[in-house]
Amino acid sequence: MYVVNSTFGGEDGYDNVCSNGGGISSIGVSWTIINSQFSYNRAIGNGANPAEPGTPGGGSGGAIYNDGNTMTLALYCTLIEYNEVNAHGSAIFFISNNHTGTLRIHDSVIRNNIGGSWYELPGISMHSDTTTDIVGSIIE
């Protein structure tokens, strides 16, 4: 799936809200996102996935929720900031369940995302053995 020259949220008051993936959410989909912005989106679920006992679950991927097997999330010239979560991945939740996925981030900025826990990189929740390709980007 390609997303080009798109804005998800953009400024306070124009935010998107979902249980998982405030901007975009998918299972088993590879994404290529080019020259886009994800700002002020929120993943408002509670209890992660699978849901912790006594919770409805969700709350991961403030901007992007990408879960499944053998997939790639590629960001080029993309800004991700001021997104918020209750569980994991204030910017990006990227989980390749069979550990074969690739997270590619080129010439992008990921910063000032809020909440959550379990981070391998600032704002990014993924397995510690996830294949990454990060070039010319700011992640803080």
Secondary structure, 3 states (H helix, E strand, C coil): CEEECCEEECCCCCCCEECCCCCEEEECCCEEEECCEEECCEECCECECCCCCCCCEECCCCCEEEEECCCEEEEECCEEECCEECCECCCEEEEECCCCCEEEEECCEEECCECCECCCECCEECCCCCEEEEECCEEC
